[in-house]
């Protein structure tokens, strides 16, 4: 049996999307924990979107607030190249 693939996508001016390519739900391979060690229930979810703008009322999950506030992510072309 091969290992499941986890796909992490950074959406332009939007959230970080985490999803699995080979399993129907993330909860089999991903655990999401806050700073206090409290685990978020992602049971049955095929993917999750994590807030990058800081304005979500449902943190750490994205609620679309980036659209309302006009969030502009840093220009990826300005990032240092390794």
mmCIF file of the N, C-alpha and C atoms, coordinates in Angstrom:
data_MODEL
# 
_entry.id   MODEL 
# 
loop_
_atom_site.group_PDB 
_atom_site.id 
_atom_site.type_symbol 
_atom_site.label_atom_id 
_atom_site.label_alt_id 
_atom_site.label_comp_id 
_atom_site.label_asym_id 
_atom_site.label_entity_id 
_atom_site.label_seq_id 
_atom_site.pdbx_PDB_ins_code 
_atom_site.Cartn_x 
_atom_site.Cartn_y 
_atom_site.Cartn_z 
_atom_site.occupancy 
_atom_site.B_iso_or_equiv 
_atom_site.pdbx_formal_charge 
_atom_site.auth_seq_id 
_atom_site.auth_comp_id 
_atom_site.auth_asym_id 
_atom_site.auth_atom_id 
_atom_site.pdbx_PDB_model_num 
ATOM 1   N N  . UNK A 1 1  ? 0.841   -1.178 0.000  1.00 0.00 ? 1  UNK A N  1 
ATOM 2   C CA . UNK A 1 1  ? 0.000   0.000  0.000  1.00 0.00 ? 1  UNK A CA 1 
ATOM 3   C C  . UNK A 1 1  ? 0.884   1.238  0.000  1.00 0.00 ? 1  UNK A C  1 
ATOM 4   N N  . UNK A 1 2  ? 0.624   2.170  -0.907 1.00 0.00 ? 2  UNK A N  1 
ATOM 5   C CA . UNK A 1 2  ? 1.427   3.378  -0.981 1.00 0.00 ? 2  UNK A CA 1 
ATOM 6   C C  . UNK A 1 2  ? 0.911   4.424  0.007  1.00 0.00 ? 2  UNK A C  1 
ATOM 7   N N  . UNK A 1 3  ? 1.795   5.319  0.394  1.00 0.00 ? 3  UNK A N  1 
ATOM 8   C CA . UNK A 1 3  ? 1.438   6.390  1.324  1.00 0.00 ? 3  UNK A CA 1 
ATOM 9   C C  . UNK A 1 3  ? 0.510   7.389  0.622  1.00 0.00 ? 3  UNK A C  1 
ATOM 10  N N  . UNK A 1 4  ? -0.424  7.976  1.363  1.00 0.00 ? 4  UNK A N  1 
ATOM 11  C CA . UNK A 1 4  ? -1.299  8.977  0.768  1.00 0.00 ? 4  UNK A CA 1 
ATOM 12  C C  . UNK A 1 4  ? -0.525  10.250 0.451  1.00 0.00 ? 4  UNK A C  1 
ATOM 13  N N  . UNK A 1 5  ? -0.948  10.930 -0.584 1.00 0.00 ? 5  UNK A N  1 
ATOM 14  C CA . UNK A 1 5  ? -0.350  12.202 -0.937 1.00 0.00 ? 5  UNK A CA 1 
ATOM 15  C C  . UNK A 1 5  ? -1.125  13.329 -0.290 1.00 0.00 ? 5  UNK A C  1 
ATOM 16  N N  . UNK A 1 6  ? -0.426  14.241 0.337  1.00 0.00 ? 6  UNK A N  1 
ATOM 17  C CA . UNK A 1 6  ? -1.030  15.441 0.888  1.00 0.00 ? 6  UNK A CA 1 
ATOM 18  C C  . UNK A 1 6  ? -0.658  16.578 -0.048 1.00 0.00 ? 6  UNK A C  1 
ATOM 19  N N  . UNK A 1 7  ? -1.652  17.326 -0.483 1.00 0.00 ? 7  UNK A N  1 
ATOM 20  C CA . UNK A 1 7  ? -1.418  18.469 -1.357 1.00 0.00 ? 7  UNK A CA 1 
ATOM 21  C C  . UNK A 1 7  ? -1.687  19.735 -0.559 1.00 0.00 ? 7  UNK A C  1 
ATOM 22  N N  . UNK A 1 8  ? -0.699  20.636 -0.520 1.00 0.00 ? 8  UNK A N  1 
ATOM 23  C CA . UNK A 1 8  ? -0.836  21.919 0.152  1.00 0.00 ? 8  UNK A CA 1 
ATOM 24  C C  . UNK A 1 8  ? -0.687  22.998 -0.909 1.00 0.00 ? 8  UNK A C  1 
ATOM 25  N N  . UNK A 1 9  ? -1.737  23.804 -1.062 1.00 0.00 ? 9  UNK A N  1 
ATOM 26  C CA . UNK A 1 9  ? -1.745  24.862 -2.068 1.00 0.00 ? 9  UNK A CA 1 
ATOM 27  C C  . UNK A 1 9  ? -1.926  26.206 -1.390 1.00 0.00 ? 9  UNK A C  1 
ATOM 28  N N  . UNK A 1 10 ? -1.141  27.172 -1.812 1.00 0.00 ? 10 UNK A N  1 
ATOM 29  C CA . UNK A 1 10 ? -1.304  28.533 -1.324 1.00 0.00 ? 10 UNK A CA 1 
ATOM 30  C C  . UNK A 1 10 ? -2.070  29.278 -2.404 1.00 0.00 ? 10 UNK A C  1 
ATOM 31  N N  . UNK A 1 11 ? -3.297  29.653 -2.065 1.00 0.00 ? 11 UNK A N  1 
ATOM 32  C CA . UNK A 1 11 ? -4.158  30.326 -3.029 1.00 0.00 ? 11 UNK A CA 1 
ATOM 33  C C  . UNK A 1 11 ? -3.766  31.801 -3.123 1.00 0.00 ? 11 UNK A C  1 
ATOM 34  N N  . UNK A 1 12 ? -3.714  32.365 -4.330 1.00 0.00 ? 12 UNK A N  1 
ATOM 35  C CA . UNK A 1 12 ? -3.357  33.775 -4.469 1.00 0.00 ? 12 UNK A CA 1 
ATOM 36  C C  . UNK A 1 12 ? -4.311  34.661 -3.655 1.00 0.00 ? 12 UNK A C  1 
ATOM 37  N N  . UNK A 1 13 ? -3.754  35.454 -2.758 1.00 0.00 ? 13 UNK A N  1 
ATOM 38  C CA . UNK A 1 13 ? -4.543  36.361 -1.915 1.00 0.00 ? 13 UNK A CA 1 
ATOM 39  C C  . UNK A 1 13 ? -5.658  35.647 -1.175 1.00 0.00 ? 13 UNK A C  1 
ATOM 40  N N  . UNK A 1 14 ? -5.434  34.374 -0.864 1.00 0.00 ? 14 UNK A N  1 
ATOM 41  C CA . UNK A 1 14 ? -6.440  33.576 -0.180 1.00 0.00 ? 14 UNK A CA 1 
ATOM 42  C C  . UNK A 1 14 ? -5.813  32.617 0.810  1.00 0.00 ? 14 UNK A C  1 
ATOM 43  N N  . UNK A 1 15 ? -6.528  31.541 1.133  1.00 0.00 ? 15 UNK A N  1 
ATOM 44  C CA . UNK A 1 15 ? -6.086  30.623 2.184  1.00 0.00 ? 15 UNK A CA 1 
ATOM 45  C C  . UNK A 1 15 ? -5.018  29.632 1.737  1.00 0.00 ? 15 UNK A C  1 
ATOM 46  N N  . UNK A 1 16 ? -4.550  28.883 2.717  1.00 0.00 ? 16 UNK A N  1 
ATOM 47  C CA . UNK A 1 16 ? -3.715  27.714 2.452  1.00 0.00 ? 16 UNK A CA 1 
ATOM 48  C C  . UNK A 1 16 ? -4.664  26.527 2.421  1.00 0.00 ? 16 UNK A C  1 
ATOM 49  N N  . UNK A 1 17 ? -4.679  25.793 1.333  1.00 0.00 ? 17 UNK A N  1 
ATOM 50  C CA . UNK A 1 17 ? -5.582  24.653 1.150  1.00 0.00 ? 17 UNK A CA 1 
ATOM 51  C C  . UNK A 1 17 ? -4.801  23.365 1.350  1.00 0.00 ? 17 UNK A C  1 
ATOM 52  N N  . UNK A 1 18 ? -5.344  22.483 2.208  1.00 0.00 ? 18 UNK A N  1 
ATOM 53  C CA . UNK A 1 18 ? -4.714  21.192 2.476  1.00 0.00 ? 18 UNK A CA 1 
ATOM 54  C C  . UNK A 1 18 ? -5.720  20.108 2.120  1.00 0.00 ? 18 UNK A C  1 
ATOM 55  N N  . UNK A 1 19 ? -5.300  19.186 1.260  1.00 0.00 ? 19 UNK A N  1 
ATOM 56  C CA . UNK A 1 19 ? -6.201  18.109 0.852  1.00 0.00 ? 19 UNK A CA 1 
ATOM 57  C C  . UNK A 1 19 ? -5.389  16.861 0.546  1.00 0.00 ? 19 UNK A C  1 
ATOM 58  N N  . UNK A 1 20 ? -6.061  15.747 0.515  1.00 0.00 ? 20 UNK A N  1 
ATOM 59  C CA . UNK A 1 20 ? -5.406  14.484 0.215  1.00 0.00 ? 20 UNK A CA 1 
ATOM 60  C C  . UNK A 1 20 ? -5.856  13.984 -1.145 1.00 0.00 ? 20 UNK A C  1 
ATOM 61  N N  . UNK A 1 21 ? -4.925  13.394 -1.853 1.00 0.00 ? 21 UNK A N  1 
ATOM 62  C CA . UNK A 1 21 ? -5.213  12.925 -3.204 1.00 0.00 ? 21 UNK A CA 1 
ATOM 63  C C  . UNK A 1 21 ? -5.710  11.482 -3.237 1.00 0.00 ? 21 UNK A C  1 
ATOM 64  N N  . UNK A 1 22 ? -5.318  10.668 -2.238 1.00 0.00 ? 22 UNK A N  1 
ATOM 65  C CA . UNK A 1 22 ? -5.612  9.238  -2.316 1.00 0.00 ? 22 UNK A CA 1 
ATOM 66  C C  . UNK A 1 22 ? -6.598  8.725  -1.284 1.00 0.00 ? 22 UNK A C  1 
ATOM 67  N N  . UNK A 1 23 ? -6.953  9.539  -0.322 1.00 0.00 ? 23 UNK A N  1 
ATOM 68  C CA . UNK A 1 23 ? -7.911  9.121  0.694  1.00 0.00 ? 23 UNK A CA 1 
ATOM 69  C C  . UNK A 1 23 ? -9.123  10.039 0.637  1.00 0.00 ? 23 UNK A C  1 
ATOM 70  N N  . UNK A 1 24 ? -10.294 9.545  0.998  1.00 0.00 ? 24 UNK A N  1 
ATOM 71  C CA . UNK A 1 24 ? -11.490 10.381 0.917  1.00 0.00 ? 24 UNK A CA 1 
ATOM 72  C C  . UNK A 1 24 ? -11.529 11.508 1.945  1.00 0.00 ? 24 UNK A C  1 
ATOM 73  N N  . UNK A 1 25 ? -10.823 11.347 3.072  1.00 0.00 ? 25 UNK A N  1 
ATOM 74  C CA . UNK A 1 25 ? -10.854 12.386 4.102  1.00 0.00 ? 25 UNK A CA 1 
ATOM 75  C C  . UNK A 1 25 ? -9.467  12.624 4.681  1.00 0.00 ? 25 UNK A C  1 
ATOM 76  N N  . UNK A 1 26 ? -9.252  13.834 5.200  1.00 0.00 ? 26 UNK A N  1 
ATOM 77  C CA . UNK A 1 26 ? -7.963  14.208 5.789  1.00 0.00 ? 26 UNK A CA 1 
ATOM 78  C C  . UNK A 1 26 ? -7.711  13.575 7.145  1.00 0.00 ? 26 UNK A C  1 
ATOM 79  N N  . UNK A 1 27 ? -8.764  13.298 7.912  1.00 0.00 ? 27 UNK A N  1 
ATOM 80  C CA . UNK A 1 27 ? -8.571  12.880 9.304  1.00 0.00 ? 27 UNK A CA 1 
ATOM 81  C C  . UNK A 1 27 ? -7.763  11.593 9.458  1.00 0.00 ? 27 UNK A C  1 
ATOM 82  N N  . UNK A 1 28 ? -7.604  10.842 8.385  1.00 0.00 ? 28 UNK A N  1 
ATOM 83  C CA . UNK A 1 28 ? -6.803  9.620  8.468  1.00 0.00 ? 28 UNK A CA 1 
ATOM 84  C C  . UNK A 1 28 ? -5.306  9.925  8.502  1.00 0.00 ? 28 UNK A C  1 
ATOM 85  N N  . UNK A 1 29 ? -4.911  11.112 8.039  1.00 0.00 ? 29 UNK A N  1 
ATOM 86  C CA . UNK A 1 29 ? -3.483  11.411 7.933  1.00 0.00 ? 29 UNK A CA 1 
ATOM 87  C C  . UNK A 1 29 ? -3.060  12.760 8.503  1.00 0.00 ? 29 UNK A C  1 
ATOM 88  N N  . UNK A 1 30 ? -3.999  13.613 8.852  1.00 0.00 ? 30 UNK A N  1 
ATOM 89  C CA . UNK A 1 30 ? -3.669  14.958 9.331  1.00 0.00 ? 30 UNK A CA 1 
ATOM 90  C C  . UNK A 1 30 ? -4.300  15.203 10.691 1.00 0.00 ? 30 UNK A C  1 
ATOM 91  N N  . UNK A 1 31 ? -3.532  15.787 11.588 1.00 0.00 ? 31 UNK A N  1 
ATOM 92  C CA . UNK A 1 31 ? -4.039  16.251 12.872 1.00 0.00 ? 31 UNK A CA 1 
ATOM 93  C C  . UNK A 1 31 ? -3.753  17.739 12.941 1.00 0.00 ? 31 UNK A C  1 
ATOM 94  N N  . UNK A 1 32 ? -4.779  18.536 13.200 1.00 0.00 ? 32 UNK A N  1 
ATOM 95  C CA . UNK A 1 32 ? -4.635  19.982 13.310 1.00 0.00 ? 32 UNK A CA 1 
ATOM 96  C C  . UNK A 1 32 ? -4.787  20.367 14.775 1.00 0.00 ? 32 UNK A C  1 
ATOM 97  N N  . UNK A 1 33 ? -3.732  20.985 15.331 1.00 0.00 ? 33 UNK A N  1 
ATOM 98  C CA . UNK A 1 33 ? -3.674  21.279 16.758 1.00 0.00 ? 33 UNK A CA 1 
ATOM 99  C C  . UNK A 1 33 ? -3.365  22.759 16.954 1.00 0.00 ? 33 UNK A C  1 
ATOM 100 N N  . UNK A 1 34 ? -4.047  23.412 17.928 1.00 0.00 ? 34 UNK A N  1 
ATOM 101 C CA . UNK A 1 34 ? -3.771  24.820 18.205 1.00 0.00 ? 34 UNK A CA 1 
ATOM 102 C C  . UNK A 1 34 ? -2.581  24.962 19.155 1.00 0.00 ? 34 UNK A C  1 
ATOM 103 N N  . UNK A 1 35 ? -2.242  26.195 19.497 1.00 0.00 ? 35 UNK A N  1 
ATOM 104 C CA . UNK A 1 35 ? -1.081  26.490 20.320 1.00 0.00 ? 35 UNK A CA 1 
ATOM 105 C C  . UNK A 1 35 ? -1.164  25.865 21.717 1.00 0.00 ? 35 UNK A C  1 
ATOM 106 N N  . UNK A 1 36 ? -2.370  25.618 22.189 1.00 0.00 ? 36 UNK A N  1 
ATOM 107 C CA . UNK A 1 36 ? -2.561  25.003 23.506 1.00 0.00 ? 36 UNK A CA 1 
ATOM 108 C C  . UNK A 1 36 ? -2.615  23.483 23.456 1.00 0.00 ? 36 UNK A C  1 
ATOM 109 N N  . UNK A 1 37 ? -2.492  22.906 22.259 1.00 0.00 ? 37 UNK A N  1 
ATOM 110 C CA . UNK A 1 37 ? -2.534  21.459 22.119 1.00 0.00 ? 37 UNK A CA 1 
ATOM 111 C C  . UNK A 1 37 ? -3.925  20.897 21.885 1.00 0.00 ? 37 UNK A C  1 
ATOM 112 N N  . UNK A 1 38 ? -4.910  21.783 21.732 1.00 0.00 ? 38 UNK A N  1 
ATOM 113 C CA . UNK A 1 38 ? -6.278  21.343 21.477 1.00 0.00 ? 38 UNK A CA 1 
ATOM 114 C C  . UNK A 1 38 ? -6.424  20.940 20.012 1.00 0.00 ? 38 UNK A C  1 
ATOM 115 N N  . UNK A 1 39 ? -6.940  19.745 19.794 1.00 0.00 ? 39 UNK A N  1 
ATOM 116 C CA . UNK A 1 39 ? -7.092  19.222 18.441 1.00 0.00 ? 39 UNK A CA 1 
ATOM 117 C C  . UNK A 1 39 ? -8.417  19.693 17.836 1.00 0.00 ? 39 UNK A C  1 
ATOM 118 N N  . UNK A 1 40 ? -8.368  20.143 16.597 1.00 0.00 ? 40 UNK A N  1 
ATOM 119 C CA . UNK A 1 40 ? -9.567  20.518 15.853 1.00 0.00 ? 40 UNK A CA 1 
ATOM 120 C C  . UNK A 1 40 ? -10.164 19.274 15.212 1.00 0.00 ? 40 UNK A C  1 
ATOM 121 N N  . UNK A 1 41 ? -11.471 19.180 15.199 1.00 0.00 ? 41 UNK A N  1 
ATOM 122 C CA . UNK A 1 41 ? -12.147 18.038 14.594 1.00 0.00 ? 41 UNK A CA 1 
ATOM 123 C C  . UNK A 1 41 ? -12.278 18.268 13.090 1.00 0.00 ? 41 UNK A C  1 
ATOM 124 N N  . UNK A 1 42 ? -11.534 17.486 12.328 1.00 0.00 ? 42 UNK A N  1 
ATOM 125 C CA . UNK A 1 42 ? -11.641 17.560 10.864 1.00 0.00 ? 42 UNK A CA 1 
ATOM 126 C C  . UNK A 1 42 ? -12.190 16.246 10.303 1.00 0.00 ? 42 UNK A C  1 
ATOM 127 N N  . UNK A 1 43 ? -12.853 15.486 11.150 1.00 0.00 ? 43 UNK A N  1 
ATOM 128 C CA . UNK A 1 43 ? -13.421 14.201 10.760 1.00 0.00 ? 43 UNK A CA 1 
ATOM 129 C C  . UNK A 1 43 ? -14.324 14.353 9.540  1.00 0.00 ? 43 UNK A C  1 
ATOM 130 N N  . UNK A 1 44 ? -14.079 13.527 8.547  1.00 0.00 ? 44 UNK A N  1 
ATOM 131 C CA . UNK A 1 44 ? -14.922 13.491 7.355  1.00 0.00 ? 44 UNK A CA 1 
ATOM 132 C C  . UNK A 1 44 ? -14.642 14.564 6.334  1.00 0.00 ? 44 UNK A C  1 
ATOM 133 N N  . UNK A 1 45 ? -13.677 15.444 6.581  1.00 0.00 ? 45 UNK A N  1 
ATOM 134 C CA . UNK A 1 45 ? -13.393 16.520 5.630  1.00 0.00 ? 45 UNK A CA 1 
ATOM 135 C C  . UNK A 1 45 ? -12.399 16.046 4.573  1.00 0.00 ? 45 UNK A C  1 
ATOM 136 N N  . UNK A 1 46 ? -12.723 16.275 3.297  1.00 0.00 ? 46 UNK A N  1 
ATOM 137 C CA . UNK A 1 46 ? -11.787 15.913 2.232  1.00 0.00 ? 46 UNK A CA 1 
ATOM 138 C C  . UNK A 1 46 ? -10.642 16.908 2.116  1.00 0.00 ? 46 UNK A C  1 
ATOM 139 N N  . UNK A 1 47 ? -10.818 18.090 2.708  1.00 0.00 ? 47 UNK A N  1 
ATOM 140 C CA . UNK A 1 47 ? -9.789  19.126 2.681  1.00 0.00 ? 47 UNK A CA 1 
ATOM 141 C C  . UNK A 1 47 ? -10.167 20.237 3.628  1.00 0.00 ? 47 UNK A C  1 
ATOM 142 N N  . UNK A 1 48 ? -9.183  21.074 3.958  1.00 0.00 ? 48 UNK A N  1 
ATOM 143 C CA . UNK A 1 48 ? -9.431  22.239 4.799  1.00 0.00 ? 48 UNK A CA 1 
ATOM 144 C C  . UNK A 1 48 ? -8.699  23.426 4.208  1.00 0.00 ? 48 UNK A C  1 
ATOM 145 N N  . UNK A 1 49 ? -9.230  24.611 4.460  1.00 0.00 ? 49 UNK A N  1 
ATOM 146 C CA . UNK A 1 49 ? -8.587  25.851 4.049  1.00 0.00 ? 49 UNK A CA 1 
ATOM 147 C C  . UNK A 1 49 ? -8.268  26.644 5.299  1.00 0.00 ? 49 UNK A C  1 
ATOM 148 N N  . UNK A 1 50 ? -7.003  26.995 5.460  1.00 0.00 ? 50 UNK A N  1 
ATOM 149 C CA . UNK A 1 50 ? -6.549  27.720 6.640  1.00 0.00 ? 50 UNK A CA 1 
ATOM 150 C C  . UNK A 1 50 ? -6.374  29.193 6.317  1.00 0.00 ? 50 UNK A C  1 
ATOM 151 N N  . UNK A 1 51 ? -6.833  30.050 7.233  1.00 0.00 ? 51 UNK A N  1 
ATOM 152 C CA . UNK A 1 51 ? -6.787  31.500 7.064  1.00 0.00 ? 51 UNK A CA 1 
ATOM 153 C C  . UNK A 1 51 ? -5.346  31.993 7.006  1.00 0.00 ? 51 UNK A C  1 
ATOM 154 N N  . UNK A 1 52 ? -5.087  32.900 6.064  1.00 0.00 ? 52 UNK A N  1 
ATOM 155 C CA . UNK A 1 52 ? -3.795  33.564 5.972  1.00 0.00 ? 52 UNK A CA 1 
ATOM 156 C C  . UNK A 1 52 ? -3.894  35.057 6.250  1.00 0.00 ? 52 UNK A C  1 
ATOM 157 N N  . UNK A 1 53 ? -5.106  35.602 6.146  1.00 0.00 ? 53 UNK A N  1 
ATOM 158 C CA . UNK A 1 53 ? -5.263  37.056 6.251  1.00 0.00 ? 53 UNK A CA 1 
ATOM 159 C C  . UNK A 1 53 ? -5.437  37.532 7.685  1.00 0.00 ? 53 UNK A C  1 
ATOM 160 N N  . UNK A 1 54 ? -5.842  36.646 8.596  1.00 0.00 ? 54 UNK A N  1 
ATOM 161 C CA . UNK A 1 54 ? -6.034  37.006 9.989  1.00 0.00 ? 54 UNK A CA 1 
ATOM 162 C C  . UNK A 1 54 ? -7.418  37.545 10.309 1.00 0.00 ? 54 UNK A C  1 
ATOM 163 N N  . UNK A 1 55 ? -8.300  37.669 9.308  1.00 0.00 ? 55 UNK A N  1 
ATOM 164 C CA . UNK A 1 55 ? -9.615  38.283 9.530  1.00 0.00 ? 55 UNK A CA 1 
ATOM 165 C C  . UNK A 1 55 ? -10.750 37.275 9.707  1.00 0.00 ? 55 UNK A C  1 
ATOM 166 N N  . UNK A 1 56 ? -10.485 35.999 9.539  1.00 0.00 ? 56 UNK A N  1 
ATOM 167 C CA . UNK A 1 56 ? -11.533 34.985 9.653  1.00 0.00 ? 56 UNK A CA 1 
ATOM 168 C C  . UNK A 1 56 ? -12.137 34.971 11.057 1.00 0.00 ? 56 UNK A C  1 
ATOM 169 N N  . UNK A 1 57 ? -13.444 34.819 11.118 1.00 0.00 ? 57 UNK A N  1 
ATOM 170 C CA . UNK A 1 57 ? -14.100 34.672 12.423 1.00 0.00 ? 57 UNK A CA 1 
ATOM 171 C C  . UNK A 1 57 ? -14.154 33.199 12.827 1.00 0.00 ? 57 UNK A C  1 
ATOM 172 N N  . UNK A 1 58 ? -13.623 32.326 11.994 1.00 0.00 ? 58 UNK A N  1 
ATOM 173 C CA . UNK A 1 58 ? -13.628 30.890 12.234 1.00 0.00 ? 58 UNK A CA 1 
ATOM 174 C C  . UNK A 1 58 ? -12.194 30.337 12.230 1.00 0.00 ? 58 UNK A C  1 
ATOM 175 N N  . UNK A 1 59 ? -11.248 31.121 12.767 1.00 0.00 ? 59 UNK A N  1 
ATOM 176 C CA . UNK A 1 59 ? -9.843  30.702 12.754 1.00 0.00 ? 59 UNK A CA 1 
ATOM 177 C C  . UNK A 1 59 ? -9.664  29.362 13.447 1.00 0.00 ? 59 UNK A C  1 
ATOM 178 N N  . UNK A 1 60 ? -8.807  28.525 12.968 1.00 0.00 ? 60 UNK A N  1 
ATOM 179 C CA . UNK A 1 60 ? -7.801  28.773 11.949 1.00 0.00 ? 60 UNK A CA 1 
ATOM 180 C C  . UNK A 1 60 ? -8.325  28.584 10.528 1.00 0.00 ? 60 UNK A C  1 
ATOM 181 N N  . UNK A 1 61 ? -9.601  28.305 10.388 1.00 0.00 ? 61 UNK A N  1 
ATOM 182 C CA . UNK A 1 61 ? -10.166 28.028 9.071  1.00 0.00 ? 61 UNK A CA 1 
ATOM 183 C C  . UNK A 1 61 ? -10.533 29.321 8.343  1.00 0.00 ? 61 UNK A C  1 
ATOM 184 N N  . UNK A 1 62 ? -10.466 29.283 7.053  1.00 0.00 ? 62 UNK A N  1 
ATOM 185 C CA . UNK A 1 62 ? -10.838 30.420 6.212  1.00 0.00 ? 62 UNK A CA 1 
ATOM 186 C C  . UNK A 1 62 ? -12.362 30.521 6.141  1.00 0.00 ? 62 UNK A C  1 
ATOM 187 N N  . UNK A 1 63 ? -12.865 31.743 6.231  1.00 0.00 ? 63 UNK A N  1 
ATOM 188 C CA . UNK A 1 63 ? -14.308 31.960 6.052  1.00 0.00 ? 63 UNK A CA 1 
ATOM 189 C C  . UNK A 1 63 ? -14.604 32.924 4.897  1.00 0.00 ? 63 UNK A C  1 
ATOM 190 N N  . UNK A 1 64 ? -13.599 33.207 4.079  1.00 0.00 ? 64 UNK A N  1 
ATOM 191 C CA . UNK A 1 64 ? -13.778 34.092 2.933  1.00 0.00 ? 64 UNK A CA 1 
ATOM 192 C C  . UNK A 1 64 ? -13.552 35.562 3.251  1.00 0.00 ? 64 UNK A C  1 
ATOM 193 N N  . UNK A 1 65 ? -13.165 35.881 4.485  1.00 0.00 ? 65 UNK A N  1 
ATOM 194 C CA . UNK A 1 65 ? -12.959 37.279 4.873  1.00 0.00 ? 65 UNK A CA 1 
ATOM 195 C C  . UNK A 1 65 ? -11.879 37.968 4.051  1.00 0.00 ? 65 UNK A C  1 
ATOM 196 N N  . UNK A 1 66 ? -10.937 37.205 3.494  1.00 0.00 ? 66 UNK A N  1 
ATOM 197 C CA . UNK A 1 66 ? -9.882  37.808 2.676  1.00 0.00 ? 66 UNK A CA 1 
ATOM 198 C C  . UNK A 1 66 ? -10.467 38.595 1.503  1.00 0.00 ? 66 UNK A C  1 
ATOM 199 N N  . UNK A 1 67 ? -11.604 38.120 0.980  1.00 0.00 ? 67 UNK A N  1 
ATOM 200 C CA . UNK A 1 67 ? -12.267 38.845 -0.111 1.00 0.00 ? 67 UNK A CA 1 
ATOM 201 C C  . UNK A 1 67 ? -12.850 40.168 0.376  1.00 0.00 ? 67 UNK A C  1 
ATOM 202 N N  . UNK A 1 68 ? -13.453 40.142 1.551  1.00 0.00 ? 68 UNK A N  1 
ATOM 203 C CA . UNK A 1 68 ? -14.102 41.344 2.099  1.00 0.00 ? 68 UNK A CA 1 
ATOM 204 C C  . UNK A 1 68 ? -13.100 42.431 2.457  1.00 0.00 ? 68 UNK A C  1 
ATOM 205 N N  . UNK A 1 69 ? -11.922 42.039 2.951  1.00 0.00 ? 69 UNK A N  1 
ATOM 206 C CA . UNK A 1 69 ? -10.945 43.036 3.394  1.00 0.00 ? 69 UNK A CA 1 
ATOM 207 C C  . UNK A 1 69 ? -9.921  43.387 2.316  1.00 0.00 ? 69 UNK A C  1 
ATOM 208 N N  . UNK A 1 70 ? -9.983  42.719 1.169  1.00 0.00 ? 70 UNK A N  1 
ATOM 209 C CA . UNK A 1 70 ? -9.035  42.997 0.089  1.00 0.00 ? 70 UNK A CA 1 
ATOM 210 C C  . UNK A 1 70 ? -7.620  42.542 0.399  1.00 0.00 ? 70 UNK A C  1 
ATOM 211 N N  . UNK A 1 71 ? -7.501  41.399 1.072  1.00 0.00 ? 71 UNK A N  1 
ATOM 212 C CA . UNK A 1 71 ? -6.191  40.865 1.452  1.00 0.00 ? 71 UNK A CA 1 
ATOM 213 C C  . UNK A 1 71 ? -5.289  40.716 0.229  1.00 0.00 ? 71 UNK A C  1 
ATOM 214 N N  . UNK A 1 72 ? -4.076  41.218 0.363  1.00 0.00 ? 72 UNK A N  1 
ATOM 215 C CA . UNK A 1 72 ? -3.062  41.078 -0.678 1.00 0.00 ? 72 UNK A CA 1 
ATOM 216 C C  . UNK A 1 72 ? -1.860  40.366 -0.078 1.00 0.00 ? 72 UNK A C  1 
ATOM 217 N N  . UNK A 1 73 ? -1.580  39.195 -0.562 1.00 0.00 ? 73 UNK A N  1 
ATOM 218 C CA . UNK A 1 73 ? -0.437  38.428 -0.072 1.00 0.00 ? 73 UNK A CA 1 
ATOM 219 C C  . UNK A 1 73 ? 0.858   39.052 -0.586 1.00 0.00 ? 73 UNK A C  1 
ATOM 220 N N  . UNK A 1 74 ? 1.939   38.745 0.100  1.00 0.00 ? 74 UNK A N  1 
ATOM 221 C CA . UNK A 1 74 ? 3.252   39.207 -0.347 1.00 0.00 ? 74 UNK A CA 1 
ATOM 222 C C  . UNK A 1 74 ? 3.529   38.670 -1.743 1.00 0.00 ? 74 UNK A C  1 
ATOM 223 N N  . UNK A 1 75 ? 4.230   39.426 -2.524 1.00 0.00 ? 75 UNK A N  1 
ATOM 224 C CA . UNK A 1 75 ? 4.587   39.033 -3.891 1.00 0.00 ? 75 UNK A CA 1 
ATOM 225 C C  . UNK A 1 75 ? 5.539   37.842 -3.831 1.00 0.00 ? 75 UNK A C  1 
ATOM 226 N N  . UNK A 1 76 ? 5.127   36.667 -4.341 1.00 0.00 ? 76 UNK A N  1 
ATOM 227 C CA . UNK A 1 76 ? 6.006   35.488 -4.252 1.00 0.00 ? 76 UNK A CA 1 
ATOM 228 C C  . UNK A 1 76 ? 7.301   35.662 -5.029 1.00 0.00 ? 76 UNK A C  1 
ATOM 229 N N  . UNK A 1 77 ? 7.335   36.545 -6.030 1.00 0.00 ? 77 UNK A N  1 
ATOM 230 C CA . UNK A 1 77 ? 8.573   36.739 -6.784 1.00 0.00 ? 77 UNK A CA 1 
ATOM 231 C C  . UNK A 1 77 ? 9.628   37.483 -5.970 1.00 0.00 ? 77 UNK A C  1 
ATOM 232 N N  . UNK A 1 78 ? 9.202   38.111 -4.838 1.00 0.00 ? 78 UNK A N  1 
ATOM 233 C CA . UNK A 1 78 ? 10.134  38.830 -3.983 1.00 0.00 ? 78 UNK A CA 1 
ATOM 234 C C  . UNK A 1 78 ? 10.768  37.922 -2.928 1.00 0.00 ? 78 UNK A C  1 
ATOM 235 N N  . UNK A 1 79 ? 10.289  36.685 -2.835 1.00 0.00 ? 79 UNK A N  1 
ATOM 236 C CA . UNK A 1 79 ? 10.826  35.752 -1.841 1.00 0.00 ? 79 UNK A CA 1 
ATOM 237 C C  . UNK A 1 79 ? 12.241  35.351 -2.217 1.00 0.00 ? 79 UNK A C  1 
ATOM 238 N N  . UNK A 1 80 ? 13.112  35.176 -1.215 1.00 0.00 ? 80 UNK A N  1 
ATOM 239 C CA . UNK A 1 80 ? 14.476  34.756 -1.509 1.00 0.00 ? 80 UNK A CA 1 
ATOM 240 C C  . UNK A 1 80 ? 14.489  33.385 -2.182 1.00 0.00 ? 80 UNK A C  1 
ATOM 241 N N  . UNK A 1 81 ? 15.325  33.222 -3.160 1.00 0.00 ? 81 UNK A N  1 
ATOM 242 C CA . UNK A 1 81 ? 15.460  31.945 -3.857 1.00 0.00 ? 81 UNK A CA 1 
ATOM 243 C C  . UNK A 1 81 ? 16.535  31.114 -3.169 1.00 0.00 ? 81 UNK A C  1 
ATOM 244 N N  . UNK A 1 82 ? 16.258  29.801 -3.021 1.00 0.00 ? 82 UNK A N  1 
ATOM 245 C CA . UNK A 1 82 ? 17.229  28.901 -2.376 1.00 0.00 ? 82 UNK A CA 1 
ATOM 246 C C  . UNK A 1 82 ? 18.062  28.216 -3.411 1.00 0.00 ? 82 UNK A C  1 
# 
